[in-house]
Amino acid sequence: MPYIKTIDESEATGQLKEIYDRRKDHHSGKVSNIAKLFSLRPDLLEAQHKFSRAIQFGGSSLGVKREEMISVLVGSLLKCSY
């Protein structure tokens, strides 16, 4: 049970539902828990998504492929399950 109140996908309406529908994982069809943390502030959810994309994919001169390889390696070393 999270300490931060979130709005579940089944309870989302309006702007939040539209954002959730766009942010669903292509494989699982679910919205990430990180996205749900911003559910009370859909405006910040959109800003967080843009920021996240900018720093995670193509935010350096390494290129997306190398950035993703580094991300997978670091996640594995840290035993990250997310």
MARBA-3410 file (N, C-alpha, C, O; in Angstrom, 1 decimal):
82
0.8,-1.2,0.0,0.0,0.0,0.0,0.9,1.2,0.0,1.7,1.4,0.9 ~ 0.7,2.1,-1.0,1.6,3.3,-1.1,1.3,4.3,0.0,0.1,4.4,0.5 ~ 2.3,5.0,0.4,2.1,6.1,1.4,1.5,7.4,0.7,0.9,8.2,1.4 ~ 1.7,7.5,-0.6,1.3,8.6,-1.4,0.0,8.2,-2.0,-0.1,7.2,-2.7 ~ -1.1,9.0,-1.9,-2.4,8.7,-2.5,-2.2,8.8,-4.0,-1.6,9.7,-4.5
-2.7,7.8,-4.7,-2.7,7.8,-6.1,-4.0,7.4,-6.7,-4.9,6.9,-5.9 ~ -4.3,7.7,-7.9,-5.5,7.4,-8.6,-5.2,6.2,-9.5,-4.4,6.3,-10.4 ~ -5.9,5.1,-9.3,-5.7,3.9,-10.1,-6.3,4.1,-11.5,-7.1,5.0,-11.7 ~ -5.8,3.3,-12.4,-6.3,3.3,-13.8,-7.8,3.2,-13.9,-8.5,3.9,-14.7 ~ -8.4,2.3,-13.1,-9.8,2.1,-13.2,-10.6,3.3,-12.6,-11.8,3.4,-12.9
-10.0,4.2,-11.9,-10.7,5.3,-11.3,-10.4,6.6,-12.0,-11.0,7.6,-11.7 ~ -9.5,6.6,-13.0,-9.1,7.8,-13.7,-10.2,8.3,-14.6,-10.9,7.5,-15.3 ~ -10.4,9.6,-14.7,-11.3,10.3,-15.6,-10.7,11.5,-16.2,-9.6,11.9,-15.8 ~ -11.3,12.0,-17.2,-10.9,13.3,-17.8,-9.5,13.2,-18.3,-9.0,12.3,-19.0 ~ -8.7,14.3,-18.0,-7.4,14.5,-18.5,-6.4,13.4,-18.0,-5.6,12.9,-18.8
-6.6,12.9,-16.8,-5.8,11.9,-16.2,-6.0,10.6,-17.0,-5.0,9.9,-17.3 ~ -7.2,10.2,-17.3,-7.5,9.0,-18.1,-6.9,9.1,-19.5,-6.3,8.1,-20.0 ~ -6.9,10.3,-20.1,-6.3,10.4,-21.4,-4.8,10.2,-21.3,-4.2,9.5,-22.2 ~ -4.2,10.8,-20.3,-2.7,10.6,-20.1,-2.4,9.1,-19.8,-1.5,8.6,-20.4 ~ -3.2,8.5,-18.9,-3.0,7.1,-18.6,-3.1,6.2,-19.9,-2.2,5.4,-20.1
-4.1,6.5,-20.7,-4.2,5.7,-21.9,-3.0,5.9,-22.8,-2.6,4.9,-23.5 ~ -2.4,7.0,-22.9,-1.2,7.2,-23.7,0.0,6.6,-23.1,1.0,6.3,-23.8 ~ 0.1,6.5,-21.8,1.3,6.1,-21.0,1.3,4.6,-20.7,2.3,4.1,-20.1 ~ 0.3,3.8,-21.1,0.2,2.4,-20.8,1.4,1.7,-21.5,1.8,2.0,-22.6 ~ 2.0,0.8,-20.8,3.1,0.0,-21.3,2.6,-0.9,-22.5,1.5,-1.4,-22.4
3.4,-0.9,-23.5,3.0,-1.7,-24.7,2.8,-3.2,-24.5,2.1,-3.8,-25.2 ~ 3.6,-3.7,-23.5,3.6,-5.1,-23.3,2.5,-5.5,-22.2,1.7,-6.4,-22.5 ~ 2.5,-4.8,-21.1,1.6,-5.2,-20.0,0.3,-4.5,-20.1,-0.7,-5.0,-19.5 ~ 0.2,-3.4,-20.8,-1.1,-2.6,-20.8,-1.4,-1.9,-19.5,-2.5,-1.4,-19.3 ~ -0.3,-1.8,-18.7,-0.5,-1.1,-17.4,0.2,0.2,-17.3,1.2,0.5,-18.1
-0.2,1.1,-16.4,0.5,2.4,-16.2,1.5,2.2,-15.1,1.2,1.5,-14.1 ~ 2.7,2.7,-15.3,3.8,2.5,-14.3,3.4,3.2,-13.0,2.7,4.1,-12.9 ~ 4.0,2.6,-11.9,3.8,3.2,-10.6,4.3,4.6,-10.5,3.8,5.4,-9.8 ~ 5.4,4.8,-11.2,6.0,6.2,-11.2,5.0,7.2,-11.8,4.8,8.3,-11.2 ~ 4.3,6.8,-12.8,3.3,7.7,-13.4,2.2,7.9,-12.4,1.7,9.0,-12.3
1.8,6.9,-11.7,0.7,7.0,-10.8,1.0,7.9,-9.6,0.1,8.5,-9.0 ~ 2.3,8.1,-9.3,2.7,9.0,-8.2,2.3,10.4,-8.5,2.0,11.2,-7.6 ~ 2.1,10.7,-9.8,1.8,12.1,-10.2,0.3,12.2,-10.6,-0.2,13.2,-11.1 ~ -0.5,11.2,-10.2,-1.9,11.1,-10.6,-2.8,12.3,-10.1,-3.8,12.6,-10.7 ~ -2.4,12.8,-9.0,-3.2,13.9,-8.4,-2.9,15.2,-9.1,-3.6,16.2,-9.0
-1.8,15.3,-9.9,-1.4,16.5,-10.6,-1.1,16.1,-12.1,0.1,16.0,-12.4 ~ -2.1,15.9,-12.9,-1.9,15.5,-14.3,-0.9,16.4,-15.0,-0.2,16.0,-15.9 ~ -1.0,17.7,-14.7,-0.1,18.7,-15.4,1.4,18.3,-15.1,2.2,18.5,-15.9 ~ 1.7,17.9,-13.8,3.0,17.5,-13.5,3.4,16.2,-14.1,4.6,15.9,-14.4 ~ 2.4,15.3,-14.3,2.7,14.0,-14.9,3.2,14.2,-16.3,4.1,13.5,-16.7
2.5,15.1,-17.0,3.0,15.4,-18.4,4.4,16.0,-18.4,5.2,15.6,-19.2 ~ 4.7,16.9,-17.5,6.0,17.5,-17.4,7.0,16.5,-17.0,8.1,16.5,-17.6 ~ 6.7,15.6,-16.1,7.6,14.6,-15.7,8.0,13.6,-16.8,9.1,13.2,-17.0 ~ 6.9,13.3,-17.6,7.2,12.4,-18.8,8.1,13.1,-19.8,9.0,12.4,-20.3 ~ 7.9,14.3,-20.1,8.8,15.0,-21.0,10.2,15.1,-20.5,11.2,14.9,-21.2
10.4,15.4,-19.2,11.7,15.5,-18.5,12.4,14.1,-18.6,13.5,14.0,-18.9 ~ 11.6,13.1,-18.2,12.2,11.7,-18.2,12.7,11.3,-19.6,13.7,10.7,-19.7 ~ 11.9,11.6,-20.6,12.3,11.2,-21.9,13.5,11.9,-22.4,14.4,11.4,-23.0 ~ 13.6,13.2,-22.0,14.8,14.0,-22.3,16.1,13.5,-21.7,17.1,13.5,-22.4 ~ 16.0,13.1,-20.5,17.2,12.6,-19.8,17.5,11.1,-20.0,18.7,10.7,-19.9
16.5,10.3,-20.4,16.8,8.9,-20.5,17.1,8.5,-21.9,17.8,7.5,-22.1 ~ 16.5,9.2,-22.9,16.7,8.7,-24.3,17.2,9.9,-25.2,16.5,10.8,-25.5 ~ 18.5,9.8,-25.5,19.0,10.8,-26.4,19.5,12.1,-25.7,19.7,13.1,-26.4 ~ 19.6,12.0,-24.4,20.0,13.2,-23.7,21.5,13.5,-23.6,22.0,14.4,-23.0 ~ 22.3,12.6,-24.3,23.7,12.8,-24.3,24.3,12.5,-25.7,23.5,12.2,-26.6
25.6,12.6,-25.8,26.2,12.3,-27.1,26.5,10.8,-27.3,27.0,10.5,-28.4 ~ 26.1,10.0,-26.4,26.3,8.6,-26.5,25.4,7.9,-27.5,25.7,6.9,-28.1 ~ 24.2,8.5,-27.6,23.2,7.8,-28.5,22.3,6.9,-27.7,22.7,6.5,-26.6 ~ 21.1,6.7,-28.2,20.1,6.0,-27.5,20.5,4.6,-27.2,20.3,4.1,-26.1 ~ 21.1,3.9,-28.2,21.5,2.5,-28.0,22.5,2.3,-26.8,22.3,1.4,-26.0
23.5,3.1,-26.8,24.5,3.1,-25.7,23.9,3.4,-24.3,24.1,2.8,-23.3 ~ 23.0,4.5,-24.4,22.4,4.9,-23.1,21.5,3.7,-22.6,21.5,3.5,-21.3 ~ 20.8,3.1,-23.4,20.0,1.9,-23.0,20.8,0.8,-22.5,20.4,0.1,-21.5 ~ 21.9,0.5,-23.1,22.8,-0.5,-22.7,23.4,-0.2,-21.3,23.5,-1.1,-20.4 ~ 23.8,1.0,-21.1,24.3,1.4,-19.8,23.2,1.3,-18.7,23.4,0.8,-17.6
22.0,1.7,-19.1,20.8,1.6,-18.1,20.6,0.2,-17.7,20.3,-0.1,-16.5 ~ 20.6,-0.7,-18.7,20.4,-2.2,-18.4,21.5,-2.7,-17.5,21.2,-3.4,-16.5 ~ 22.7,-2.4,-17.8,23.9,-2.8,-17.0,23.8,-2.3,-15.6,23.9,-3.1,-14.6 ~ 23.5,-1.0,-15.4,23.5,-0.4,-14.1,22.3,-1.0,-13.3,22.4,-1.4,-12.1 ~ 21.2,-1.2,-13.9,20.0,-1.8,-13.3,20.3,-3.2,-12.8,19.9,-3.6,-11.7
21.0,-4.0,-13.7,21.4,-5.3,-13.3,22.4,-5.4,-12.1,22.2,-6.1,-11.2 ~ 23.4,-4.5,-12.2,24.3,-4.4,-11.1,23.7,-4.0,-9.7,24.1,-4.5,-8.7 ~ 22.7,-3.2,-9.8,22.0,-2.8,-8.6,20.8,-3.7,-8.2,20.1,-3.5,-7.2 ~ 20.6,-4.8,-9.0,19.6,-5.7,-8.8,18.2,-5.1,-8.8,17.3,-5.4,-7.9 ~ 18.0,-4.1,-9.7,16.8,-3.4,-9.8,15.7,-4.3,-10.4,16.0,-4.9,-11.5
14.6,-4.4,-9.8,13.5,-5.2,-10.4,12.5,-4.4,-11.2,11.5,-4.9,-11.7 ~ 12.7,-3.1,-11.3,11.8,-2.3,-12.0,12.2,-1.9,-13.3,11.6,-1.2,-14.1
END
